[in-house]
Amino acid sequence: MNIRLEKKEQCLAAISVEVPAEKVTEERNKVIKAFVTQARIPGFRPGKAPKSVIEKAHGSDITQEVESRLIQNSFQEALKEHNDLKVLSVKNPENVTHQADGSFTFEAEIITAPEITLPEYKGLEIEVPKSEITDETVDQNLEQLRQRFADYEDITDRAAGQGDLAIIDYTATIDGKPLDEVGGEQAKPLASNEGYWIRIEEEAFFPGFTDALVGTKANDEKEITVTLPDDFPIESIRGMEAVFAVTVTGLKTESLPELDDEFAEKIEAGKSLDDIKTLIRDDLDLRQKRQLEEVKINSVLAKLNELTDFDVPEEFLQSETQGQADAMVREGLEAGMSEEEVEERQAGLFEEAQLRAKNSLKTNFLLTEIAETEGLKVENSEMLQRVTVMAKQAKKPVKGYMKELQKDGQLGNIRQNMLFSKAIDFLVEHANVTEVEPETEEN
């Protein structure tokens, strides 16, 4: 068997194969023998039909099976000779030909994993923000709980003042046009509202808006003009003047419960106020640890990508880019973007999707290489444990769920993701972590 393999750029390799005539004949005889045993030919008992009859009846199927076996055997032989080649997929063979001398030839293109020179991945230098659960943070969260148990009473004997709550209906316009007509679909939630509760304090809504509500009473109508701030989420209407036609439908005062053991009992039976503070602190600590782990993971992966540069398979990149682009469009539509706005931003979205796709593929190849270098593996018992948890979450029997995943080809993906997690844990465990002061807006 004559096999020629040539490595190319962009994670590709070209293979051309010539199978000698005697090998083709040998393989064909094996296939015919199998057909003789299994084929049903009218007038002949199973396994007793002559080869010539079998070939006449199933010639096309026999040739197809012979070609399939020769191609598969050739690939296996090629991989033995080039055992350093990491094959990701093989494209459909081309120029498949049965030559006049009885030999068989074909060509194919192979997609390979990139050749990676790993950087020094142990001891990656990363920075994470310092974090501390202070008494002030606990008190702020306790105050939020307190707000949930507030009582509200109607104000009927006076006008609205600072700290009161106003219930308003409003419509907003810019230059006489509805706000969403000027600002697009994203502005629709702000264009009008009914029964909107707003606390009369400086930080609420837009600067100056609530000051205009001071002195109003129920059923008062008022026009309030505000300038949309420079950091307003909808760029097209930043800095414009918006006019809000407001009707005050009600005013209320807020009465907060005392912070004592009686209040704690309302939150959780049998708990004191100190117990509730401890629970809040524990919950904040858990959330902070999770956030810190996420920061570490993102940091080591970003650092790893920063230290390496290599080509990724073009077909994989195209597929991943399309997936990322589709996800970004869904995110945009869910965030209130119109289809027209998505269309306008298509070029930018695709560019961002391509960048995300390349980083994602690079990360996966790097993690695979690190896992192989460090001998990291996912044991069958770990797989079973993971699938068992997934089955319980899906409320399905484990065996049935396992078969379902196997049928859908998902078990390989699960194992691969678990391997990625092990590699990430390894990187984080061996990283040099420095705590720094968190960035502030002034910085």
PAPAVEX-606183 format. One line per 5 residues: number of its first residue (from 1); their letters; for each residue z, x, y of C-alpha. Coordinates in Angstrom, 1 decimal, always signed. Last residue first. Example, Ala and Ser with C-alpha at 12.3 -4.5 7.8 and 13.67 -1.06 7.14 Angstrom:
BEGIN
2) SA) +7.1,+13.7,-1.1; +7.8,+12.3,-4.5
//
This chain:
BEGIN
443) NEETE) +38.7,-9.5,+54.7; +39.8,-12.3,+57.1; +39.1,-14.9,+54.5; +41.5,-13.1,+52.1; +40.8,-10.9,+49.2
438) PEVET) +43.5,-10.6,+46.5; +45.6,-7.5,+46.6; +44.6,-5.2,+43.8; +45.7,-4.8,+40.2; +44.0,-2.1,+38.2
433) VNAHE) +42.8,-2.6,+34.7; +41.6,+0.3,+32.5; +39.7,-1.4,+29.8; +40.4,-0.9,+26.1; +41.8,-4.4,+25.3
428) VLFDI) +39.1,-6.0,+27.6; +36.3,-4.2,+25.7; +37.8,-5.1,+22.3; +38.3,-8.7,+23.3; +34.6,-8.8,+24.4
423) AKSFL) +33.5,-7.4,+21.0; +35.6,-10.0,+19.2; +34.2,-12.8,+21.3; +30.7,-11.7,+20.6; +31.4,-11.7,+16.9
418) MNQRI) +32.7,-15.3,+17.2; +29.5,-16.2,+19.0; +27.4,-14.7,+16.2; +29.3,-16.5,+13.5; +28.9,-19.8,+15.4
413) NGLQG) +25.2,-19.2,+15.9; +24.7,-18.4,+12.2; +26.5,-21.6,+11.2; +24.3,-23.7,+13.5; +21.2,-23.9,+11.3
408) DKQLE) +21.1,-27.7,+11.6; +21.5,-28.1,+7.8; +24.3,-25.5,+7.7; +26.2,-27.3,+10.6; +25.9,-30.7,+8.7
403) KMYGK) +27.0,-29.1,+5.4; +30.1,-27.6,+7.1; +30.8,-31.0,+8.7; +30.7,-32.7,+5.3; +33.0,-30.1,+3.8
398) VPKKA) +35.4,-30.3,+6.8; +35.7,-34.1,+6.9; +34.9,-35.3,+10.5; +37.0,-36.1,+13.5; +34.8,-33.9,+15.8
393) QKAMV) +37.9,-32.0,+16.9; +39.1,-31.8,+13.3; +35.7,-30.5,+12.2; +35.7,-27.9,+15.0; +39.1,-26.6,+13.9
388) TVRQL) +37.9,-26.5,+10.2; +34.7,-24.7,+11.3; +36.8,-22.0,+13.0; +39.1,-21.5,+10.0; +36.1,-21.4,+7.6
383) MESNE) +34.5,-18.8,+9.8; +37.7,-16.7,+9.9; +37.9,-16.9,+6.1; +34.3,-15.8,+5.9; +35.1,-12.7,+7.8
378) VKLGE) +33.6,-12.0,+11.2; +32.9,-8.3,+11.6; +33.6,-5.4,+14.0; +32.5,-2.1,+12.7; +32.9,-0.4,+16.1
373) TEAIE) +29.3,+0.6,+16.4; +28.1,-2.7,+15.1; +30.3,-4.7,+17.5; +29.2,-2.5,+20.3; +25.5,-3.0,+19.5
368) TLLFN) +25.9,-6.8,+19.3; +27.9,-6.8,+22.5; +25.1,-4.9,+24.3; +22.4,-7.2,+22.9; +24.3,-10.3,+24.0
363) TKLSN) +25.0,-8.9,+27.5; +21.4,-7.9,+28.0; +20.3,-11.4,+27.0; +22.7,-13.0,+29.5; +21.8,-10.6,+32.3
358) KARLQ) +18.1,-11.2,+31.7; +18.6,-15.0,+31.7; +20.8,-15.0,+34.8; +18.1,-13.0,+36.7; +15.4,-15.3,+35.5
353) AEEFL) +17.3,-18.4,+36.5; +17.9,-17.0,+40.0; +14.1,-16.5,+40.4; +13.4,-19.9,+38.9; +15.9,-21.5,+41.4
348) GAQRE) +14.4,-19.7,+44.3; +10.8,-20.8,+43.4; +11.9,-24.4,+42.7; +13.9,-24.8,+46.0; +11.4,-27.3,+47.5
343) EVEEE) +11.1,-29.2,+44.1; +14.9,-29.4,+43.8; +15.0,-30.8,+47.3; +12.3,-33.4,+46.4; +14.2,-34.4,+43.2
338) SMGAE) +17.2,-35.1,+45.4; +20.4,-32.9,+45.3; +23.6,-34.8,+44.7; +25.7,-32.3,+42.7; +24.5,-33.9,+39.4
333) LGERV) +20.9,-33.2,+40.5; +21.7,-29.6,+41.3; +23.5,-29.0,+38.0; +20.6,-30.6,+36.0; +18.2,-28.3,+37.9
328) MADAQ) +20.4,-25.3,+37.1; +20.5,-26.2,+33.4; +16.7,-26.5,+33.2; +16.3,-23.2,+35.0; +18.7,-21.5,+32.5
323) GQTES) +16.9,-22.9,+29.5; +13.5,-21.9,+31.0; +14.8,-18.4,+31.7; +16.2,-18.1,+28.1; +12.7,-19.0,+26.7
318) QLFEE) +10.9,-16.6,+29.0; +13.4,-13.8,+28.3; +13.1,-14.3,+24.5; +9.4,-14.1,+24.8; +9.6,-10.9,+26.9
313) PVDFD) +11.9,-9.1,+24.6; +14.6,-7.3,+26.7; +13.9,-4.0,+28.5; +16.8,-1.6,+29.2; +19.3,-0.8,+31.9
308) TLENL) +22.9,+0.0,+31.4; +25.9,+0.8,+33.5; +25.8,-2.3,+35.7; +25.6,-4.5,+32.6; +28.8,-3.0,+31.2
303) KALVS) +30.5,-3.4,+34.6; +29.5,-7.1,+34.8; +30.7,-7.6,+31.2; +34.0,-5.9,+32.0; +34.5,-7.9,+35.1
298) NIKVE) +33.6,-11.3,+33.7; +36.1,-10.7,+30.8; +38.8,-9.5,+33.1; +38.4,-12.4,+35.5; +38.5,-14.9,+32.6
293) ELQRK) +41.7,-13.3,+31.3; +43.2,-13.6,+34.8; +42.3,-17.3,+35.0; +43.9,-17.9,+31.6; +47.0,-16.0,+32.7
288) QRLDL) +47.2,-18.0,+35.9; +46.9,-21.3,+34.0; +49.7,-20.3,+31.7; +51.9,-19.2,+34.6; +51.2,-22.3,+36.6
283) DDRIL) +52.2,-24.4,+33.6; +55.4,-22.4,+33.1; +56.3,-22.7,+36.8; +55.7,-26.5,+36.8; +57.9,-26.9,+33.6
278) TKIDD) +60.6,-24.8,+35.2; +60.5,-26.9,+38.4; +60.7,-30.0,+36.3; +63.8,-28.7,+34.5; +65.4,-27.8,+37.9
273) LSKGA) +64.8,-31.4,+39.0; +66.5,-32.6,+35.8; +64.7,-33.9,+32.7; +65.8,-36.7,+30.3; +62.7,-38.8,+30.9
268) EIKEA) +59.7,-37.0,+32.5; +58.3,-37.7,+36.0; +60.6,-40.6,+36.8; +63.6,-38.7,+35.6; +62.7,-35.8,+38.0
263) FEDDL) +62.9,-38.3,+40.9; +66.4,-39.3,+39.8; +67.3,-35.6,+39.5; +66.5,-35.0,+43.1; +63.6,-34.5,+45.5
258) EPLSE) +63.9,-37.8,+47.5; +61.0,-40.1,+47.2; +58.2,-40.1,+49.8; +57.6,-43.1,+52.2; +54.1,-43.2,+53.6
253) TKLGT) +53.2,-45.4,+56.6; +50.2,-47.7,+56.6; +47.4,-48.9,+58.8; +44.7,-51.3,+58.0; +41.0,-52.3,+58.4
248) VTVAF) +40.2,-49.8,+61.2; +36.5,-50.3,+61.8; +34.5,-47.1,+62.5; +31.0,-46.4,+63.7; +30.8,-42.7,+63.1
243) VAEMG) +28.3,-40.7,+65.3; +27.2,-37.3,+64.0; +26.3,-34.5,+66.3; +24.4,-31.6,+64.7; +25.8,-28.1,+64.1
238) RISEI) +24.9,-28.1,+60.4; +22.4,-30.9,+59.6; +19.9,-28.9,+57.4; +22.6,-26.7,+55.8; +24.3,-29.5,+53.9
233) PFDDP) +27.6,-27.9,+52.8; +29.0,-27.8,+56.4; +30.0,-24.2,+57.2; +28.7,-24.4,+60.8; +30.7,-27.6,+61.4
228) LTVTI) +29.2,-31.1,+62.0; +29.9,-32.0,+65.6; +31.9,-35.2,+65.8; +31.4,-38.5,+67.7; +33.8,-41.4,+67.0
223) EKEDN) +32.7,-44.9,+67.8; +35.6,-47.5,+67.6; +36.4,-50.9,+66.2; +40.0,-52.1,+66.0; +40.8,-54.6,+63.1
218) AKTGV) +44.2,-53.0,+62.5; +45.5,-50.9,+65.4; +44.3,-47.8,+67.2; +46.5,-45.5,+69.2; +45.7,-42.3,+67.3
213) LADTF) +42.3,-42.8,+65.6; +40.5,-40.5,+67.9; +42.7,-37.6,+66.9; +41.6,-38.3,+63.3; +38.0,-37.2,+64.1
208) GPFFA) +38.8,-34.2,+66.2; +37.9,-31.7,+63.6; +36.2,-33.4,+60.7; +38.1,-35.0,+57.7; +41.8,-34.2,+57.8
203) EEEIR) +43.2,-30.9,+59.1; +44.4,-32.3,+62.4; +46.5,-35.2,+61.0; +46.0,-38.9,+60.7; +45.8,-39.3,+57.0
198) IWYGE) +42.6,-41.0,+55.8; +42.1,-43.8,+53.3; +38.6,-45.1,+52.9; +38.3,-48.9,+52.3; +34.6,-48.9,+52.8
193) NSALP) +32.3,-45.9,+53.2; +29.0,-44.9,+54.7; +26.8,-41.8,+55.2; +29.3,-39.4,+53.6; +28.4,-40.1,+50.0
188) KAQEG) +24.6,-40.1,+51.0; +24.6,-36.7,+52.6; +23.4,-34.9,+49.4; +20.5,-37.4,+49.2; +18.9,-36.2,+52.4
183) GVEDL) +20.5,-35.0,+55.7; +18.5,-37.1,+58.1; +18.1,-40.3,+56.1; +21.5,-39.7,+54.6; +23.1,-39.8,+58.0
178) PKGDI) +21.5,-43.1,+59.0; +19.3,-42.6,+62.1; +20.4,-43.2,+65.6; +20.2,-39.6,+66.6; +22.5,-38.8,+63.7
173) TATYD) +24.3,-41.8,+62.1; +27.5,-42.5,+60.2; +28.8,-45.8,+58.8; +32.5,-46.6,+58.6; +35.2,-48.7,+57.0
168) IIALD) +38.7,-47.5,+57.5; +42.2,-47.4,+56.1; +44.5,-45.4,+58.3; +47.5,-43.4,+57.1; +50.2,-42.3,+59.5
163) GQGAA) +51.1,-38.7,+60.1; +50.2,-38.7,+63.8; +50.3,-42.2,+65.3; +48.6,-45.6,+64.7; +49.6,-48.5,+66.9
158) RDTID) +52.7,-50.6,+66.5; +54.2,-53.7,+65.0; +52.0,-54.3,+61.9; +52.1,-51.1,+60.0; +51.8,-51.8,+56.3
153) EYDAF) +54.1,-50.0,+53.9; +53.2,-47.3,+51.3; +55.5,-45.9,+48.6; +55.0,-42.3,+47.4; +55.2,-41.4,+43.7
148) RQRLQ) +51.9,-39.4,+43.6; +52.9,-37.6,+46.7; +56.0,-36.2,+45.0; +53.8,-34.6,+42.3; +51.9,-32.8,+45.1
143) ELNQD) +55.2,-31.8,+46.6; +56.3,-30.3,+43.3; +53.0,-28.3,+43.3; +53.8,-26.9,+46.8; +57.4,-26.2,+45.7
138) VTEDT) +56.2,-24.1,+42.7; +53.9,-22.2,+45.0; +56.7,-21.5,+47.5; +59.0,-20.4,+44.6; +56.4,-17.8,+43.9
133) IESKP) +54.2,-17.4,+40.8; +52.6,-14.0,+41.3; +49.1,-12.7,+41.1; +47.5,-9.4,+41.9; +43.8,-9.7,+41.9
128) VEIEL) +41.9,-7.9,+39.1; +40.0,-4.6,+39.2; +38.0,-3.0,+36.5; +37.5,+0.6,+35.2; +35.9,+0.6,+31.8
123) GKYEP) +38.1,+2.6,+29.4; +36.0,+2.3,+26.3; +32.4,+1.4,+27.1; +31.1,+4.9,+27.7; +27.5,+3.9,+28.0
118) LTIEP) +25.5,+2.7,+25.0; +22.0,+4.0,+24.6; +20.1,+0.9,+23.6; +16.7,+0.5,+21.9; +15.8,-3.1,+22.4
113) ATIIE) +15.8,-5.5,+19.5; +12.4,-5.9,+18.0; +9.6,-8.5,+18.2; +6.9,-7.7,+15.6; +3.2,-8.2,+16.0
108) AEFTF) +1.0,-8.7,+13.0; -2.1,-7.3,+11.3; -3.7,-8.2,+8.0; -5.6,-6.6,+5.1; -6.2,-7.5,+1.4
103) SGDAQ) -8.1,-5.3,-1.0; -10.7,-6.8,-3.4; -13.6,-4.4,-2.5; -15.2,-7.1,-0.3; -12.1,-7.4,+1.8
98) HTVNE) -9.7,-10.4,+1.7; -8.8,-10.8,+5.4; -5.9,-11.9,+7.5; -6.9,-10.9,+11.0; -3.6,-12.2,+12.4
93) PNKVS) -0.1,-12.6,+11.0; +2.1,-15.1,+12.8; +4.7,-13.4,+14.9; +7.7,-11.6,+13.3; +11.2,-12.0,+14.6
88) LVKLD) +14.3,-10.0,+15.6; +13.5,-6.8,+13.8; +15.8,-3.9,+14.2; +13.8,-0.8,+13.4; +15.9,+2.1,+12.2
83) NHEKL) +15.0,+1.3,+8.6; +11.3,+2.2,+9.2; +10.1,+2.9,+5.7; +12.3,+0.2,+4.2; +11.3,-2.1,+7.0
78) AEQFS) +7.6,-1.6,+6.1; +8.2,-2.3,+2.4; +9.9,-5.6,+3.3; +7.1,-6.5,+5.7; +4.5,-5.7,+3.0
73) NQILR) +6.4,-7.8,+0.4; +6.3,-10.8,+2.8; +2.6,-10.4,+3.6; +1.7,-10.0,-0.1; +3.8,-13.0,-1.1
68) SEVEQ) +2.3,-15.3,+1.6; -1.2,-14.1,+0.8; -0.7,-14.9,-2.9; +0.8,-18.3,-2.2; -2.2,-19.2,+0.0
63) TIDSG) -4.6,-18.0,-2.6; -2.9,-20.0,-5.3; -2.9,-23.2,-3.1; -6.6,-22.8,-2.3; -7.5,-22.2,-6.0
58) HAKEI) -5.4,-25.1,-7.3; -7.9,-27.1,-9.5; -10.4,-24.4,-10.1; -7.8,-21.7,-10.6; -5.9,-23.9,-13.1
53) VSKPA) -9.0,-24.6,-15.0; -9.9,-21.0,-15.2; -6.4,-20.1,-16.2; -6.6,-22.4,-19.2; -4.3,-25.5,-19.3
48) KGPRF) -1.5,-25.2,-21.9; +1.6,-24.9,-19.7; +2.2,-28.7,-19.6; -0.1,-30.4,-22.1; -3.7,-30.7,-21.0
43) GPIRA) -5.9,-33.7,-20.5; -4.9,-34.2,-16.8; -3.6,-31.0,-15.4; +0.1,-30.8,-14.3; +0.9,-27.4,-12.8
38) QTVFA) +4.3,-25.7,-13.6; +3.7,-23.1,-16.3; +0.1,-22.4,-15.4; +1.0,-22.3,-11.8; +3.6,-19.5,-12.4
33) KIVKN) +1.0,-17.6,-14.4; -1.5,-18.0,-11.6; +1.0,-16.6,-9.1; +1.7,-13.5,-11.3; -2.0,-13.0,-11.8
28) REETV) -2.6,-13.1,-8.1; +0.2,-10.5,-7.5; -1.5,-8.1,-10.0; -4.9,-8.7,-8.6; -3.7,-8.0,-5.0
23) KEAPV) -2.0,-4.8,-6.2; -5.1,-3.7,-7.9; -7.2,-4.3,-4.8; -5.1,-2.2,-2.5; -2.9,-3.9,+0.2
18) EVSIA) -3.9,-2.7,+3.7; -1.3,-3.4,+6.4; -1.3,-3.2,+10.2; +2.0,-3.5,+12.1; +2.4,-3.6,+15.9
13) ALCQE) +5.8,-3.2,+17.5; +7.3,-5.0,+20.5; +10.5,-4.6,+22.5; +8.8,-4.6,+25.9; +6.8,-1.4,+25.2
8) KKELR) +5.1,-0.6,+21.9; +6.1,+0.9,+18.5; +3.3,+1.4,+16.0; +3.5,+0.6,+12.3; +0.9,+1.6,+9.8
3) INM) +1.3,+0.4,+6.2; -1.1,+1.5,+3.4; +0.0,+0.0,+0.0
//
